[in-house]
Amino acid sequence: MFPSLYSIFSPPEQVASQIIVVVVVLVVIVVVVIVVVVVVVVVVAAVIVVVVVIVAVKVLVVVAVAVIVVVVVVVAAIVVAVIVVVVVVAVKVLVVVAVAE
C-alpha cells in the first residue's frame, strides 16, 4: 500500500550529483559576488584617488601661485628699497656738492 522510502527519494547517486551541482552553483555565485565586490571597491578607490589627486593638484597650483606672488612682492619691495636708497644717496651727494660750492 505504502510506497517504500527508496521509491520516494531519488537514488543516492542522483542525490549526490544534485548536491554537487548545487554546491558548484553556490560556489560560482559566491565567486561572482566576490569579484563584483572587489571590482566595485577598486573602482571606488580609483575614483577617490583621482579626486584626491585633482584636489592635491589644485592645492599645489594655489600654493605655487601664492609662492610666486610672495616672491614677486618681495623682489618688488627689494627693488623699491634699492631705488629709494639710491635716490636718498644721490640727493645727499647733490646737497653736499651744492653746499660745497
Biopython code that builds the backbone (N, CA, C, O; Angstrom):
import numpy as np
from Bio.PDB.StructureBuilder import StructureBuilder

atoms = [
    (1, "MET", "N", (0.800, -1.198, 0.000)),
    (1, "MET", "CA", (0.000, 0.000, 0.000)),
    (1, "MET", "C", (0.845, 1.265, 0.000)),
    (1, "MET", "O", (0.673, 2.160, -0.828)),
    (2, "PHE", "N", (1.763, 1.305, 0.958)),
    (2, "PHE", "CA", (2.604, 2.498, 1.072)),
    (2, "PHE", "C", (3.853, 2.327, 0.228)),
    (2, "PHE", "O", (4.464, 1.258, 0.228)),
    (3, "PRO", "N", (4.231, 3.355, -0.479)),
    (3, "PRO", "CA", (5.480, 3.226, -1.263)),
    (3, "PRO", "C", (6.676, 3.180, -0.317)),
    (3, "PRO", "O", (6.672, 3.791, 0.752)),
    (4, "SER", "N", (7.648, 2.476, -0.720)),
    (4, "SER", "CA", (8.846, 2.392, 0.133)),
    (4, "SER", "C", (9.613, 3.698, 0.052)),
    (4, "SER", "O", (9.464, 4.463, -0.901)),
    (5, "LEU", "N", (10.444, 3.949, 1.073)),
    (5, "LEU", "CA", (11.241, 5.179, 1.108)),
    (5, "LEU", "C", (12.162, 5.249, -0.101)),
    (5, "LEU", "O", (12.424, 6.330, -0.629)),
    (6, "TYR", "N", (12.654, 4.089, -0.540)),
    (6, "TYR", "CA", (13.583, 4.086, -1.670)),
    (6, "TYR", "C", (12.914, 4.618, -2.934)),
    (6, "TYR", "O", (13.561, 5.276, -3.749)),
    (7, "SER", "N", (11.614, 4.336, -3.102)),
    (7, "SER", "CA", (10.934, 4.796, -4.307)),
    (7, "SER", "C", (10.545, 6.274, -4.198)),
    (7, "SER", "O", (10.368, 6.941, -5.218)),
    (8, "ILE", "N", (10.410, 6.792, -2.969)),
    (8, "ILE", "CA", (10.046, 8.211, -2.806)),
    (8, "ILE", "C", (11.237, 9.108, -3.165)),
    (8, "ILE", "O", (11.086, 10.093, -3.888)),
    (9, "PHE", "N", (12.414, 8.758, -2.655)),
    (9, "PHE", "CA", (13.604, 9.597, -2.871)),
    (9, "PHE", "C", (14.364, 9.129, -4.089)),
    (9, "PHE", "O", (14.243, 7.984, -4.523)),
    (10, "SER", "N", (15.145, 10.033, -4.627)),
    (10, "SER", "CA", (15.974, 9.683, -5.784)),
    (10, "SER", "C", (17.041, 8.699, -5.338)),
    (10, "SER", "O", (17.351, 8.597, -4.151)),
    (11, "PRO", "N", (17.584, 7.994, -6.278)),
    (11, "PRO", "CA", (18.687, 7.081, -5.923)),
    (11, "PRO", "C", (19.869, 7.875, -5.357)),
    (11, "PRO", "O", (20.064, 9.028, -5.742)),
    (12, "PRO", "N", (20.655, 7.290, -4.460)),
    (12, "PRO", "CA", (21.762, 8.018, -3.806)),
    (12, "PRO", "C", (22.745, 8.647, -4.791)),
    (12, "PRO", "O", (23.254, 9.738, -4.534)),
    (13, "GLU", "N", (23.021, 7.982, -5.912)),
    (13, "GLU", "CA", (23.960, 8.544, -6.878)),
    (13, "GLU", "C", (23.416, 9.852, -7.460)),
    (13, "GLU", "O", (24.156, 10.821, -7.631)),
    (14, "GLN", "N", (22.110, 9.868, -7.762)),
    (14, "GLN", "CA", (21.498, 11.075, -8.328)),
    (14, "GLN", "C", (21.475, 12.205, -7.289)),
    (14, "GLN", "O", (21.715, 13.367, -7.616)),
    (15, "VAL", "N", (21.184, 11.845, -6.043)),
    (15, "VAL", "CA", (21.181, 12.865, -4.983)),
    (15, "VAL", "C", (22.577, 13.458, -4.833)),
    (15, "VAL", "O", (22.722, 14.673, -4.702)),
    (16, "ALA", "N", (23.589, 12.626, -4.850)),
    (16, "ALA", "CA", (24.960, 13.096, -4.719)),
    (16, "ALA", "C", (25.313, 14.018, -5.872)),
    (16, "ALA", "O", (25.941, 15.054, -5.654)),
    (17, "SER", "N", (24.929, 13.672, -7.090)),
    (17, "SER", "CA", (25.251, 14.530, -8.237)),
    (17, "SER", "C", (24.487, 15.850, -8.142)),
    (17, "SER", "O", (25.012, 16.900, -8.513)),
    (18, "GLN", "N", (23.231, 15.800, -7.640)),
    (18, "GLN", "CA", (22.464, 17.030, -7.474)),
    (18, "GLN", "C", (23.106, 17.928, -6.417)),
    (18, "GLN", "O", (23.182, 19.144, -6.594)),
    (19, "ILE", "N", (23.569, 17.327, -5.319)),
    (19, "ILE", "CA", (24.249, 18.101, -4.266)),
    (19, "ILE", "C", (25.511, 18.742, -4.826)),
    (19, "ILE", "O", (25.797, 19.903, -4.534)),
    (20, "ILE", "N", (26.273, 17.993, -5.634)),
    (20, "ILE", "CA", (27.490, 18.541, -6.233)),
    (20, "ILE", "C", (27.153, 19.714, -7.143)),
    (20, "ILE", "O", (27.837, 20.738, -7.119)),
    (21, "VAL", "N", (26.105, 19.569, -7.942)),
    (21, "VAL", "CA", (25.692, 20.660, -8.839)),
    (21, "VAL", "C", (25.297, 21.890, -8.026)),
    (21, "VAL", "O", (25.693, 23.006, -8.361)),
    (22, "VAL", "N", (24.521, 21.694, -6.962)),
    (22, "VAL", "CA", (24.100, 22.817, -6.123)),
    (22, "VAL", "C", (25.307, 23.488, -5.487)),
    (22, "VAL", "O", (25.388, 24.716, -5.460)),
    (23, "VAL", "N", (26.241, 22.704, -4.977)),
    (23, "VAL", "CA", (27.445, 23.266, -4.351)),
    (23, "VAL", "C", (28.264, 24.032, -5.375)),
    (23, "VAL", "O", (28.751, 25.123, -5.080)),
    (24, "VAL", "N", (28.424, 23.485, -6.567)),
    (24, "VAL", "CA", (29.193, 24.179, -7.618)),
    (24, "VAL", "C", (28.514, 25.493, -7.985)),
    (24, "VAL", "O", (29.178, 26.520, -8.129)),
    (25, "VAL", "N", (27.187, 25.461, -8.136)),
    (25, "VAL", "CA", (26.453, 26.689, -8.469)),
    (25, "VAL", "C", (26.616, 27.722, -7.357)),
    (25, "VAL", "O", (26.844, 28.899, -7.634)),
    (26, "LEU", "N", (26.502, 27.293, -6.113)),
    (26, "LEU", "CA", (26.676, 28.220, -4.986)),
    (26, "LEU", "C", (28.093, 28.798, -4.957)),
    (26, "LEU", "O", (28.269, 29.992, -4.714)),
    (27, "VAL", "N", (29.096, 27.965, -5.202)),
    (27, "VAL", "CA", (30.483, 28.440, -5.229)),
    (27, "VAL", "C", (30.668, 29.453, -6.350)),
    (27, "VAL", "O", (31.322, 30.478, -6.158)),
    (28, "VAL", "N", (30.101, 29.176, -7.513)),
    (28, "VAL", "CA", (30.201, 30.120, -8.642)),
    (28, "VAL", "C", (29.529, 31.434, -8.290)),
    (28, "VAL", "O", (30.067, 32.503, -8.578)),
    (29, "ILE", "N", (28.350, 31.365, -7.666)),
    (29, "ILE", "CA", (27.642, 32.592, -7.278)),
    (29, "ILE", "C", (28.477, 33.385, -6.279)),
    (29, "ILE", "O", (28.613, 34.601, -6.413)),
    (30, "VAL", "N", (29.034, 32.709, -5.285)),
    (30, "VAL", "CA", (29.862, 33.390, -4.281)),
    (30, "VAL", "C", (31.087, 34.027, -4.938)),
    (30, "VAL", "O", (31.435, 35.165, -4.626)),
    (31, "VAL", "N", (31.736, 33.302, -5.840)),
    (31, "VAL", "CA", (32.916, 33.845, -6.521)),
    (31, "VAL", "C", (32.536, 35.069, -7.354)),
    (31, "VAL", "O", (33.247, 36.074, -7.347)),
    (32, "VAL", "N", (31.414, 34.981, -8.069)),
    (32, "VAL", "CA", (30.967, 36.123, -8.882)),
    (32, "VAL", "C", (30.665, 37.324, -7.991)),
    (32, "VAL", "O", (31.036, 38.450, -8.323)),
    (33, "VAL", "N", (29.995, 37.095, -6.866)),
    (33, "VAL", "CA", (29.691, 38.192, -5.943)),
    (33, "VAL", "C", (30.984, 38.806, -5.406)),
    (33, "VAL", "O", (31.112, 40.029, -5.338)),
    (34, "ILE", "N", (31.944, 37.956, -5.025)),
    (34, "ILE", "CA", (33.222, 38.467, -4.517)),
    (34, "ILE", "C", (33.939, 39.276, -5.588)),
    (34, "ILE", "O", (34.474, 40.347, -5.298)),
    (35, "VAL", "N", (33.958, 38.784, -6.814)),
    (35, "VAL", "CA", (34.610, 39.509, -7.910)),
    (35, "VAL", "C", (33.929, 40.861, -8.145)),
    (35, "VAL", "O", (34.604, 41.872, -8.338)),
    (36, "VAL", "N", (32.602, 40.877, -8.128)),
    (36, "VAL", "CA", (31.866, 42.132, -8.333)),
    (36, "VAL", "C", (32.183, 43.107, -7.205)),
    (36, "VAL", "O", (32.416, 44.289, -7.457)),
    (37, "VAL", "N", (32.195, 42.620, -5.955)),
    (37, "VAL", "CA", (32.503, 43.489, -4.818)),
    (37, "VAL", "C", (33.921, 44.035, -4.936)),
    (37, "VAL", "O", (34.151, 45.221, -4.696)),
    (38, "VAL", "N", (34.872, 43.180, -5.303)),
    (38, "VAL", "CA", (36.264, 43.631, -5.454)),
    (38, "VAL", "C", (36.367, 44.676, -6.564)),
    (38, "VAL", "O", (37.056, 45.684, -6.403)),
    (39, "VAL", "N", (35.693, 44.446, -7.677)),
    (39, "VAL", "CA", (35.724, 45.406, -8.791)),
    (39, "VAL", "C", (35.125, 46.742, -8.352)),
    (39, "VAL", "O", (35.675, 47.803, -8.647)),
    (40, "VAL", "N", (33.997, 46.682, -7.648)),
    (40, "VAL", "CA", (33.365, 47.923, -7.176)),
    (40, "VAL", "C", (34.290, 48.655, -6.208)),
    (40, "VAL", "O", (34.441, 49.874, -6.294)),
    (41, "VAL", "N", (34.907, 47.917, -5.291)),
    (41, "VAL", "CA", (35.835, 48.546, -4.331)),
    (41, "VAL", "C", (37.017, 49.173, -5.066)),
    (41, "VAL", "O", (37.431, 50.285, -4.741)),
    (42, "VAL", "N", (37.557, 48.466, -6.051)),
    (42, "VAL", "CA", (38.693, 49.006, -6.804)),
    (42, "VAL", "C", (38.279, 50.261, -7.572)),
    (42, "VAL", "O", (39.018, 51.245, -7.598)),
    (43, "VAL", "N", (37.113, 50.230, -8.189)),
    (43, "VAL", "CA", (36.644, 51.405, -8.939)),
    (43, "VAL", "C", (36.425, 52.586, -8.003)),
    (43, "VAL", "O", (36.829, 53.708, -8.310)),
    (44, "VAL", "N", (35.787, 52.337, -6.859)),
    (44, "VAL", "CA", (35.563, 53.414, -5.893)),
    (44, "VAL", "C", (36.897, 53.956, -5.391)),
    (44, "VAL", "O", (37.070, 55.168, -5.272)),
    (45, "ALA", "N", (37.836, 53.064, -5.096)),
    (45, "ALA", "CA", (39.157, 53.503, -4.639)),
    (45, "ALA", "C", (39.853, 54.325, -5.727)),
    (45, "ALA", "O", (40.490, 55.334, -5.427)),
    (46, "ALA", "N", (39.736, 53.902, -6.973)),
    (46, "ALA", "CA", (40.347, 54.653, -8.072)),
    (46, "ALA", "C", (39.735, 56.038, -8.201)),
    (46, "ALA", "O", (40.444, 57.024, -8.404)),
    (47, "VAL", "N", (38.408, 56.109, -8.080)),
    (47, "VAL", "CA", (37.733, 57.412, -8.150)),
    (47, "VAL", "C", (38.192, 58.305, -7.006)),
    (47, "VAL", "O", (38.452, 59.492, -7.203)),
    (48, "ILE", "N", (38.292, 57.729, -5.801)),
    (48, "ILE", "CA", (38.751, 58.511, -4.647)),
    (48, "ILE", "C", (40.177, 59.005, -4.882)),
    (48, "ILE", "O", (40.488, 60.162, -4.599)),
    (49, "VAL", "N", (41.042, 58.133, -5.396)),
    (49, "VAL", "CA", (42.430, 58.536, -5.663)),
    (49, "VAL", "C", (42.469, 59.660, -6.701)),
    (49, "VAL", "O", (43.213, 60.628, -6.544)),
    (50, "VAL", "N", (41.674, 59.530, -7.752)),
    (50, "VAL", "CA", (41.642, 60.572, -8.789)),
    (50, "VAL", "C", (41.170, 61.898, -8.201)),
    (50, "VAL", "O", (41.749, 62.948, -8.479)),
    (51, "VAL", "N", (40.113, 61.845, -7.385)),
    (51, "VAL", "CA", (39.597, 63.076, -6.770)),
    (51, "VAL", "C", (40.658, 63.683, -5.850)),
    (51, "VAL", "O", (40.874, 64.895, -5.862)),
    (52, "VAL", "N", (41.312, 62.843, -5.060)),
    (52, "VAL", "CA", (42.355, 63.343, -4.151)),
    (52, "VAL", "C", (43.500, 63.955, -4.943)),
    (52, "VAL", "O", (44.022, 65.004, -4.566)),
    (53, "VAL", "N", (43.895, 63.311, -6.035)),
    (53, "VAL", "CA", (44.985, 63.857, -6.864)),
    (53, "VAL", "C", (44.565, 65.191, -7.480)),
    (53, "VAL", "O", (45.354, 66.136, -7.513)),
    (54, "ILE", "N", (43.330, 65.269, -7.966)),
    (54, "ILE", "CA", (42.863, 66.535, -8.558)),
    (54, "ILE", "C", (42.854, 67.637, -7.504)),
    (54, "ILE", "O", (43.305, 68.753, -7.763)),
    (55, "VAL", "N", (42.338, 67.321, -6.315)),
    (55, "VAL", "CA", (42.318, 68.320, -5.237)),
    (55, "VAL", "C", (43.745, 68.700, -4.857)),
    (55, "VAL", "O", (44.039, 69.877, -4.646)),
    (56, "ALA", "N", (44.635, 67.708, -4.769)),
    (56, "ALA", "CA", (46.023, 67.992, -4.410)),
    (56, "ALA", "C", (46.688, 68.878, -5.465)),
    (56, "ALA", "O", (47.434, 69.797, -5.127)),
    (57, "VAL", "N", (46.418, 68.600, -6.736)),
    (57, "VAL", "CA", (46.989, 69.425, -7.806)),
    (57, "VAL", "C", (46.457, 70.850, -7.710)),
    (57, "VAL", "O", (47.205, 71.814, -7.873)),
    (58, "LYS", "N", (45.147, 70.976, -7.441)),
    (58, "LYS", "CA", (44.586, 72.325, -7.305)),
    (58, "LYS", "C", (45.232, 73.050, -6.132)),
    (58, "LYS", "O", (45.574, 74.228, -6.233)),
    (59, "VAL", "N", (45.398, 72.339, -5.019)),
    (59, "VAL", "CA", (46.039, 72.958, -3.845)),
    (59, "VAL", "C", (47.470, 73.340, -4.179)),
    (59, "VAL", "O", (47.930, 74.421, -3.810)),
    (60, "LEU", "N", (48.181, 72.451, -4.879)),
    (60, "LEU", "CA", (49.567, 72.760, -5.247)),
    (60, "LEU", "C", (49.632, 73.959, -6.182)),
    (60, "LEU", "O", (50.531, 74.792, -6.070)),
    (61, "VAL", "N", (48.682, 74.047, -7.103)),
    (61, "VAL", "CA", (48.646, 75.207, -8.009)),
    (61, "VAL", "C", (48.402, 76.483, -7.214)),
    (61, "VAL", "O", (49.061, 77.498, -7.441)),
    (62, "VAL", "N", (47.455, 76.429, -6.281)),
    (62, "VAL", "CA", (47.177, 77.605, -5.450)),
    (62, "VAL", "C", (48.405, 77.976, -4.632)),
    (62, "VAL", "O", (48.756, 79.151, -4.530)),
    (63, "VAL", "N", (49.055, 76.976, -4.051)),
    (63, "VAL", "CA", (50.268, 77.237, -3.262)),
    (63, "VAL", "C", (51.369, 77.799, -4.153)),
    (63, "VAL", "O", (52.066, 78.739, -3.772)),
    (64, "ALA", "N", (51.520, 77.220, -5.342)),
    (64, "ALA", "CA", (52.550, 77.718, -6.264)),
    (64, "ALA", "C", (52.280, 79.163, -6.656)),
    (64, "ALA", "O", (53.197, 79.984, -6.685)),
    (65, "VAL", "N", (51.029, 79.472, -6.955)),
    (65, "VAL", "CA", (50.681, 80.855, -7.312)),
    (65, "VAL", "C", (50.943, 81.779, -6.127)),
    (65, "VAL", "O", (51.464, 82.881, -6.300)),
    (66, "ALA", "N", (50.582, 81.334, -4.928)),
    (66, "ALA", "CA", (50.822, 82.155, -3.736)),
    (66, "ALA", "C", (52.321, 82.389, -3.531)),
    (66, "ALA", "O", (52.744, 83.499, -3.207)),
    (67, "VAL", "N", (53.110, 81.346, -3.720)),
    (67, "VAL", "CA", (54.570, 81.489, -3.570)),
    (67, "VAL", "C", (55.117, 82.445, -4.619)),
    (67, "VAL", "O", (55.956, 83.292, -4.314)),
    (68, "ILE", "N", (54.643, 82.313, -5.855)),
    (68, "ILE", "CA", (55.102, 83.218, -6.915)),
    (68, "ILE", "C", (54.727, 84.655, -6.584)),
    (68, "ILE", "O", (55.535, 85.567, -6.761)),
    (69, "VAL", "N", (53.496, 84.859, -6.101)),
    (69, "VAL", "CA", (53.066, 86.216, -5.739)),
    (69, "VAL", "C", (53.945, 86.765, -4.620)),
    (69, "VAL", "O", (54.382, 87.914, -4.677)),
    (70, "VAL", "N", (54.203, 85.950, -3.609)),
    (70, "VAL", "CA", (55.055, 86.398, -2.490)),
    (70, "VAL", "C", (56.453, 86.732, -2.982)),
    (70, "VAL", "O", (57.021, 87.751, -2.587)),
    (71, "VAL", "N", (57.014, 85.887, -3.838)),
    (71, "VAL", "CA", (58.360, 86.147, -4.370)),
    (71, "VAL", "C", (58.366, 87.446, -5.173)),
    (71, "VAL", "O", (59.276, 88.262, -5.031)),
    (72, "VAL", "N", (57.353, 87.637, -6.015)),
    (72, "VAL", "CA", (57.282, 88.865, -6.817)),
    (72, "VAL", "C", (57.166, 90.087, -5.916)),
    (72, "VAL", "O", (57.825, 91.100, -6.150)),
    (73, "VAL", "N", (56.326, 89.992, -4.882)),
    (73, "VAL", "CA", (56.162, 91.126, -3.963)),
    (73, "VAL", "C", (57.467, 91.415, -3.225)),
    (73, "VAL", "O", (57.854, 92.574, -3.073)),
    (74, "VAL", "N", (58.141, 90.367, -2.769)),
    (74, "VAL", "CA", (59.412, 90.559, -2.054)),
    (74, "VAL", "C", (60.451, 91.169, -2.983)),
    (74, "VAL", "O", (61.154, 92.103, -2.597)),
    (75, "VAL", "N", (60.555, 90.656, -4.194)),
    (75, "VAL", "CA", (61.519, 91.212, -5.158)),
    (75, "VAL", "C", (61.175, 92.666, -5.469)),
    (75, "VAL", "O", (62.060, 93.519, -5.538)),
    (76, "ALA", "N", (59.894, 92.942, -5.654)),
    (76, "ALA", "CA", (59.483, 94.330, -5.925)),
    (76, "ALA", "C", (59.820, 95.238, -4.742)),
    (76, "ALA", "O", (60.268, 96.369, -4.931)),
    (77, "ALA", "N", (59.606, 94.744, -3.530)),
    (77, "ALA", "CA", (59.945, 95.534, -2.342)),
    (77, "ALA", "C", (61.442, 95.790, -2.268)),
    (77, "ALA", "O", (61.867, 96.894, -1.928)),
    (78, "ILE", "N", (62.243, 94.781, -2.583)),
    (78, "ILE", "CA", (63.706, 94.958, -2.575)),
    (78, "ILE", "C", (64.119, 95.978, -3.626)),
    (78, "ILE", "O", (64.951, 96.846, -3.363)),
    (79, "VAL", "N", (63.537, 95.871, -4.819)),
    (79, "VAL", "CA", (63.870, 96.817, -5.891)),
    (79, "VAL", "C", (63.493, 98.240, -5.478)),
    (79, "VAL", "O", (64.268, 99.175, -5.678)),
    (80, "VAL", "N", (62.294, 98.399, -4.899)),
    (80, "VAL", "CA", (61.862, 99.726, -4.448)),
    (80, "VAL", "C", (62.794, 100.237, -3.356)),
    (80, "VAL", "O", (63.159, 101.413, -3.359)),
    (81, "ALA", "N", (63.184, 99.374, -2.425)),
    (81, "ALA", "CA", (64.093, 99.785, -1.361)),
    (81, "ALA", "C", (65.441, 100.230, -1.933)),
    (81, "ALA", "O", (66.003, 101.236, -1.502)),
    (82, "VAL", "N", (65.949, 99.478, -2.899)),
    (82, "VAL", "CA", (67.223, 99.855, -3.531)),
    (82, "VAL", "C", (67.088, 101.198, -4.243)),
    (82, "VAL", "O", (67.965, 102.057, -4.148)),
    (83, "ILE", "N", (65.973, 101.365, -4.958)),
    (83, "ILE", "CA", (65.757, 102.648, -5.664)),
    (83, "ILE", "C", (65.681, 103.796, -4.665)),
    (83, "ILE", "O", (66.259, 104.857, -4.900)),
    (84, "VAL", "N", (64.972, 103.596, -3.546)),
    (84, "VAL", "CA", (64.873, 104.644, -2.522)),
    (84, "VAL", "C", (66.248, 104.969, -1.949)),
    (84, "VAL", "O", (66.588, 106.141, -1.782)),
    (85, "VAL", "N", (67.035, 103.953, -1.651)),
    (85, "VAL", "CA", (68.388, 104.176, -1.111)),
    (85, "VAL", "C", (69.234, 104.934, -2.121)),
    (85, "VAL", "O", (69.944, 105.871, -1.756)),
    (86, "VAL", "N", (69.166, 104.540, -3.389)),
    (86, "VAL", "CA", (69.951, 105.228, -4.429)),
    (86, "VAL", "C", (69.513, 106.684, -4.537)),
    (86, "VAL", "O", (70.357, 107.575, -4.632)),
    (87, "VAL", "N", (68.216, 106.936, -4.523)),
    (87, "VAL", "CA", (67.711, 108.309, -4.622)),
    (87, "VAL", "C", (68.150, 109.123, -3.404)),
    (87, "VAL", "O", (68.578, 110.268, -3.553)),
    (88, "VAL", "N", (68.050, 108.552, -2.209)),
    (88, "VAL", "CA", (68.458, 109.270, -0.990)),
    (88, "VAL", "C", (69.943, 109.587, -1.038)),
    (88, "VAL", "O", (70.349, 110.707, -0.728)),
    (89, "VAL", "N", (70.756, 108.613, -1.424)),
    (89, "VAL", "CA", (72.207, 108.852, -1.514)),
    (89, "VAL", "C", (72.492, 109.910, -2.570)),
    (89, "VAL", "O", (73.331, 110.786, -2.357)),
    (90, "ALA", "N", (71.810, 109.842, -3.694)),
    (90, "ALA", "CA", (72.036, 110.837, -4.754)),
    (90, "ALA", "C", (71.651, 112.231, -4.267)),
    (90, "ALA", "O", (72.367, 113.197, -4.528)),
    (91, "VAL", "N", (70.538, 112.342, -3.569)),
    (91, "VAL", "CA", (70.117, 113.646, -3.044)),
    (91, "VAL", "C", (71.148, 114.165, -2.041)),
    (91, "VAL", "O", (71.488, 115.348, -2.051)),
    (92, "LYS", "N", (71.642, 113.281, -1.177)),
    (92, "LYS", "CA", (72.656, 113.710, -0.197)),
    (92, "LYS", "C", (73.918, 114.179, -0.903)),
    (92, "LYS", "O", (74.509, 115.193, -0.531)),
    (93, "VAL", "N", (74.323, 113.437, -1.918)),
    (93, "VAL", "CA", (75.524, 113.831, -2.668)),
    (93, "VAL", "C", (75.292, 115.184, -3.324)),
    (93, "VAL", "O", (76.158, 116.057, -3.277)),
    (94, "LEU", "N", (74.123, 115.359, -3.936)),
    (94, "LEU", "CA", (73.824, 116.655, -4.575)),
    (94, "LEU", "C", (73.796, 117.774, -3.547)),
    (94, "LEU", "O", (74.272, 118.876, -3.820)),
    (95, "VAL", "N", (73.247, 117.509, -2.375)),
    (95, "VAL", "CA", (73.209, 118.533, -1.319)),
    (95, "VAL", "C", (74.620, 118.873, -0.871)),
    (95, "VAL", "O", (74.959, 120.043, -0.692)),
    (96, "VAL", "N", (75.436, 117.855, -0.691)),
    (96, "VAL", "CA", (76.828, 118.090, -0.267)),
    (96, "VAL", "C", (77.562, 118.882, -1.339)),
    (96, "VAL", "O", (78.285, 119.831, -1.037)),
    (97, "VAL", "N", (77.369, 118.483, -2.603)),
    (97, "VAL", "CA", (78.042, 119.206, -3.697)),
    (97, "VAL", "C", (77.546, 120.645, -3.767)),
    (97, "VAL", "O", (78.330, 121.570, -3.973)),
    (98, "ALA", "N", (76.237, 120.827, -3.594)),
    (98, "ALA", "CA", (75.672, 122.177, -3.659)),
    (98, "ALA", "C", (76.178, 123.027, -2.499)),
    (98, "ALA", "O", (76.477, 124.206, -2.685)),
    (99, "VAL", "N", (76.277, 122.458, -1.331)),
    (99, "VAL", "CA", (76.767, 123.216, -0.169)),
    (99, "VAL", "C", (78.243, 123.534, -0.353)),
    (99, "VAL", "O", (78.693, 124.619, 0.013)),
    (100, "ALA", "N", (78.990, 122.609, -0.910)),
    (100, "ALA", "CA", (80.428, 122.817, -1.093)),
    (100, "ALA", "C", (80.690, 123.950, -2.083)),
    (100, "ALA", "O", (81.701, 124.644, -1.973)),
    (101, "GLU", "N", (79.818, 124.137, -3.018)),
    (101, "GLU", "CA", (80.038, 125.191, -3.997)),
    (101, "GLU", "C", (79.588, 126.475, -3.392)),
    (101, "GLU", "O", (79.674, 127.523, -4.032)),
]
sb = StructureBuilder()
sb.init_structure("model")
sb.init_model(0)
sb.init_chain("A")
sb.init_seg("    ")
for serial, (resi, resn, name, xyz) in enumerate(atoms, 1):
    if name == "N":
        sb.init_residue(resn, " ", resi, " ")
    sb.init_atom(name, np.array(xyz, "f"), 0.0, 1.0, " ", f" {name:<3s}", serial, name[0])
structure = sb.get_structure()
